[in-house]
Amino acid sequence: MQPLHFYHRQPGARSEASRGEPLETLKRFRTALDNGDVDFGQNLIARNSGVIRVGDEVEILTRGPAKAYGAGESDDTPAPEAQQQATVAIEWQGQQFTGNNQQVLLEQLEQQGIRVPYSCRAGICGSCRIRLEEGEVSPLKKNAVAGDGTILACSCVPKTALRLAP
């Protein structure tokens, strides 16, 4: 069995080839069959911090059955059509600023000092879901635009002027 090697890229330094990695690759190998969660190899939970060295005594407090894993569904979406770079007006809770049609919303909001909760920055966790009150976006994932008027800020690029709310 070959080990998987992943690397972390800075937010905003995404290339077409790396969009969604390493989570897309991880989903193919570590999707829990019982609930669809993507596990990051967490096979134990530490009760305190420190360093374990060879020869240290380790006490196992509880054991459980191994989880069943399989290949998960990929929510790849064809890359959005290339748009000629343009500015767009973005409004967040009455605060207006000029954004662009090239970067994802989460990054543009952060550049304005607006804090939006996030966790994965890859369209999986749903932490950055916000309300799209007006305007159009280009989704980078199939699940980035929901039927209830909410969008994933990490996976949507503005197409037109937008009005957004938490």
Sine and cosine of phi, psi and omega as CSV:
sin_phi,cos_phi,sin_psi,cos_psi,sin_omega,cos_omega
0.00,0.00,0.75,-0.66,-0.02,-1.00
-1.00,-0.02,0.67,-0.75,0.06,-1.00
-0.95,0.31,0.45,-0.89,0.09,-1.00
-1.00,-0.10,0.71,-0.70,0.04,-1.00
-0.90,-0.44,0.80,-0.61,0.01,-1.00
-0.85,-0.53,0.39,-0.92,0.09,-1.00
-0.73,-0.69,0.40,-0.92,-0.02,-1.00
-0.97,-0.26,0.72,-0.69,0.05,-1.00
-0.95,-0.32,0.47,-0.88,0.06,-1.00
-0.92,0.40,0.60,-0.80,0.09,-1.00
-0.84,0.54,0.68,-0.73,0.00,-1.00
1.00,-0.05,-0.23,0.97,-0.02,-1.00
-0.99,-0.16,0.53,0.84,-0.07,-1.00
-0.98,0.18,0.62,-0.79,0.14,-0.99
-0.92,-0.39,0.25,-0.97,0.01,-1.00
-0.84,0.54,-0.62,0.79,-0.06,-1.00
-0.96,0.29,-0.43,0.90,-0.11,-0.99
-0.97,-0.23,-0.01,1.00,-0.07,-1.00
-0.84,0.54,0.84,-0.54,0.03,-1.00
1.00,0.04,-0.11,0.99,0.03,-1.00
-1.00,0.04,0.52,-0.85,0.13,0.99
-1.00,0.02,-0.01,1.00,-0.10,-1.00
-0.89,0.46,-0.59,0.81,0.01,-1.00
-0.89,0.46,-0.67,0.74,0.04,-1.00
-0.93,0.36,-0.68,0.73,-0.01,-1.00
-0.87,0.49,-0.61,0.79,0.01,-1.00
-0.88,0.48,-0.51,0.86,-0.02,-1.00
-0.95,0.31,-0.35,0.94,-0.07,-1.00
-0.92,-0.40,-0.49,0.87,-0.17,-0.99
-0.80,-0.60,0.66,0.75,0.07,-1.00
-1.00,-0.02,0.85,-0.52,-0.01,-1.00
-0.92,0.39,0.77,-0.64,-0.05,-1.00
-0.96,0.29,-0.42,0.91,-0.05,-1.00
-0.98,0.21,-0.57,0.82,-0.06,-1.00
-0.70,-0.71,0.01,1.00,0.05,-1.00
0.98,0.19,0.05,1.00,0.02,-1.00
-0.91,0.41,0.52,-0.85,0.11,-0.99
-0.99,-0.17,0.92,-0.39,-0.03,-1.00
-1.00,-0.04,0.61,-0.79,-0.03,-1.00
-0.99,-0.15,0.64,0.77,0.07,-1.00
0.97,0.26,0.32,0.95,0.00,-1.00
-0.98,0.19,0.97,-0.25,-0.02,-1.00
-0.95,-0.30,-0.06,1.00,0.07,-1.00
-0.46,-0.89,0.37,-0.93,0.03,-1.00
-0.87,-0.50,0.86,-0.50,-0.01,-1.00
-0.97,0.24,0.70,-0.72,0.02,-1.00
-1.00,0.03,-0.28,0.96,0.07,-1.00
-0.42,-0.91,0.06,-1.00,-0.05,-1.00
-0.98,-0.18,0.28,-0.96,0.01,-1.00
0.51,-0.86,-0.17,-0.99,-0.02,-1.00
-0.87,-0.50,0.74,-0.68,0.09,-1.00
-0.98,-0.21,0.80,-0.60,-0.01,-1.00
-0.92,-0.40,0.33,-0.94,0.08,-1.00
-0.83,0.56,0.77,-0.64,0.00,-1.00
0.99,-0.12,-0.27,0.96,0.04,-1.00
-0.92,0.39,0.54,-0.84,0.05,-1.00
-0.99,0.11,0.75,-0.66,-0.01,-1.00
-0.84,-0.54,0.78,-0.62,0.02,-1.00
-0.98,-0.21,0.81,-0.59,0.04,-1.00
-1.00,-0.07,0.90,-0.44,-0.08,-1.00
-0.99,0.11,-0.56,0.83,0.00,-1.00
-0.44,-0.90,0.41,-0.91,0.04,-1.00
-0.79,-0.61,0.40,-0.92,0.05,-1.00
-0.58,-0.82,0.26,-0.97,0.03,-1.00
-0.93,0.38,0.51,-0.86,0.03,-1.00
-0.93,0.38,0.62,-0.79,0.05,-1.00
-0.96,0.28,0.53,-0.85,0.09,-1.00
-1.00,0.00,0.77,-0.64,0.01,-1.00
-0.87,-0.49,0.44,-0.90,0.06,-1.00
-0.44,-0.90,-0.08,-1.00,0.02,-1.00
-0.98,0.20,0.78,-0.62,0.04,-1.00
-1.00,0.03,0.16,-0.99,0.06,-1.00
-0.97,0.22,0.65,-0.76,0.08,-1.00
-1.00,-0.02,0.72,-0.70,0.04,-1.00
-0.97,-0.25,0.67,0.74,0.07,-1.00
-0.89,0.45,0.62,-0.78,0.07,-1.00
-0.78,-0.62,0.61,-0.79,0.08,-1.00
-0.81,0.59,0.59,-0.81,0.01,-1.00
-0.84,0.54,0.63,-0.78,0.01,-1.00
-0.88,0.47,0.45,-0.89,0.00,-1.00
-0.87,0.50,0.63,-0.78,0.01,-1.00
-0.91,0.41,0.76,-0.65,0.02,-1.00
-0.92,-0.39,0.60,-0.80,0.10,-1.00
-0.92,0.40,0.71,-0.71,-0.08,-1.00
-0.84,0.54,0.75,-0.66,0.01,-1.00
-0.51,-0.86,0.34,-0.94,0.09,-1.00
-1.00,-0.03,0.49,-0.87,0.05,-1.00
-0.71,-0.71,0.56,-0.83,0.07,-1.00
-0.99,0.14,0.75,-0.66,0.01,-1.00
-0.82,-0.58,0.76,-0.65,0.04,-1.00
-0.88,-0.48,0.78,-0.62,0.04,-1.00
-0.80,-0.59,0.94,-0.34,0.02,-1.00
0.77,0.64,0.73,0.68,0.03,-1.00
1.00,0.08,-0.27,0.96,0.04,-1.00
-1.00,0.06,0.83,-0.56,-0.02,-1.00
-0.95,-0.31,0.60,-0.80,0.09,-1.00
-0.48,-0.88,0.24,-0.97,0.02,-1.00
-0.99,-0.12,0.83,-0.56,0.04,-1.00
-0.91,-0.41,-0.33,-0.95,0.01,-1.00
-0.66,-0.75,0.15,-0.99,-0.01,-1.00
-0.97,-0.23,0.47,0.88,-0.03,-1.00
-0.86,-0.51,-0.51,0.86,-0.07,-1.00
-0.98,-0.20,0.44,-0.90,0.08,-1.00
-0.93,0.37,0.45,-0.89,-0.06,-1.00
-0.87,0.50,-0.65,0.76,-0.03,-1.00
-0.82,0.57,-0.72,0.70,-0.01,-1.00
-0.91,0.41,-0.65,0.76,-0.01,-1.00
-0.92,0.38,-0.63,0.77,0.05,-1.00
-0.90,0.43,-0.69,0.72,0.02,-1.00
-0.88,0.48,-0.61,0.80,0.01,-1.00
-0.91,0.42,-0.35,0.94,0.04,-1.00
-1.00,-0.09,0.10,0.99,-0.01,-1.00
0.99,0.15,0.21,0.98,0.00,-1.00
-1.00,-0.01,0.83,-0.56,-0.03,-1.00
-1.00,-0.07,0.87,-0.50,0.09,-1.00
-0.88,-0.47,0.77,-0.64,0.02,-1.00
-0.85,0.53,0.60,-0.80,0.07,-1.00
-0.43,-0.90,0.27,-0.96,0.08,-1.00
-0.67,-0.74,-0.86,0.51,-0.15,-0.99
-1.00,-0.09,-0.43,0.91,-0.07,-1.00
0.85,0.52,0.43,0.90,-0.05,-1.00
-0.70,-0.71,0.21,0.98,0.06,-1.00
0.98,0.19,0.38,0.93,-0.04,-1.00
-0.94,-0.33,-0.71,0.71,-0.17,-0.99
-0.98,0.19,-0.48,0.88,-0.01,-1.00
0.99,0.13,0.04,1.00,-0.03,-1.00
-0.89,0.45,-0.50,0.87,-0.09,-1.00
-1.00,-0.09,0.34,0.94,-0.01,-1.00
-0.92,0.39,0.81,-0.59,0.02,-1.00
-0.77,-0.64,0.19,-0.98,-0.03,-1.00
-1.00,-0.09,0.79,-0.62,0.10,-1.00
-1.00,-0.09,0.97,-0.25,-0.06,-1.00
-1.00,0.05,-0.49,0.87,-0.02,-1.00
-0.37,-0.93,0.62,-0.79,0.05,-1.00
0.94,-0.34,-0.01,-1.00,-0.02,-1.00
-0.79,-0.62,0.56,-0.83,0.05,-1.00
-0.79,-0.62,0.37,-0.93,0.14,-0.99
-0.98,-0.19,0.90,-0.43,0.01,-1.00
-0.98,0.20,0.61,-0.79,0.07,-1.00
-1.00,-0.08,-0.21,0.98,0.03,-1.00
-0.71,-0.70,0.44,-0.90,0.02,-1.00
-0.87,0.50,-0.60,0.80,-0.08,-1.00
-1.00,0.02,0.16,0.99,-0.08,-1.00
-0.96,0.29,-0.42,0.91,0.01,-1.00
-0.87,-0.49,0.88,-0.47,-0.02,-1.00
-0.99,-0.12,0.34,-0.94,0.00,-1.00
-0.94,0.35,-0.25,0.97,-0.04,-1.00
-1.00,-0.01,0.18,0.98,0.03,-1.00
1.00,0.02,0.16,0.99,0.04,-1.00
-0.97,-0.25,0.41,-0.91,-0.01,-1.00
-0.68,-0.73,0.35,-0.94,0.12,-0.99
-1.00,-0.01,0.90,-0.44,-0.05,-1.00
-0.89,0.47,-0.47,0.88,-0.03,-1.00
-0.98,0.18,-0.19,0.98,-0.11,-0.99
-0.78,-0.62,0.36,0.93,0.03,-1.00
-0.74,-0.67,0.68,-0.73,0.04,-1.00
-0.91,-0.40,0.74,-0.68,-0.01,-1.00
-0.88,0.48,0.66,-0.75,0.15,-0.99
-0.98,-0.21,-0.65,0.76,-0.04,-1.00
-0.76,-0.66,-0.03,-1.00,0.09,-1.00
-0.85,0.52,0.59,-0.80,-0.09,-1.00
-0.79,-0.61,0.54,-0.84,0.23,-0.97
-0.85,-0.52,0.85,-0.53,-0.13,-0.99
-0.84,-0.54,0.43,-0.90,0.07,-1.00
-0.58,-0.82,0.39,-0.92,0.02,-1.00
-0.91,0.41,0.00,0.00,0.00,0.00
